[in-house]
């Protein structure tokens, strides 16, 4: 039995409204300028930096969360750039292209 069936058994009189039935999905705005994906070493550890997003900060933070969870890595959002731990340029670029972004690789 799925979750909806279990809830129906517990609350037989409840009628779900349309707001509860449809989850809200936030669309990221795709921009015309490419995102810049570059590689650096800080304190001897490799990091990947993504810069150049022209949208809202909350949209960029949502993009950061999506990338970090899909790669299972840590990272941070500082000063309009996304810093991801490790050298994941190829995977990040592929994920961003699949989302509809243009990506430019800078450095090595």
C-alpha positions, 0 to 999 in steps of 0.5 A: 500500500502506498502513502496515499492509501495509508493516509486515506485509511487514517483520514477517510473524510479528508479531501486533498486540495489542489495546492497539496496535490501539486508540488511546487517546482522552481524553474531556474532561469537559463541565461545567454552568457555561459557559466565559467567553470574553473579549477584551482588548488587552495591549501593543496586541495583541488576545488571547482569554481563556478561563476558568471550566473546573472540570475537571483542569488536564491536561484544560484543557491538552489543550483548549488544545492542541486549540484552538490547533492547530485555529486555527493560533495561539499561546497559553499556559495560565496561572493557570487561564486560556487565553490565545490570540493574536488575536481568535478569539472567534467561532471558539473559541465555535463549536468549544467548542459543537461539543465540547459546552461551554456558552460565555458571551461577555463584553465587546464 
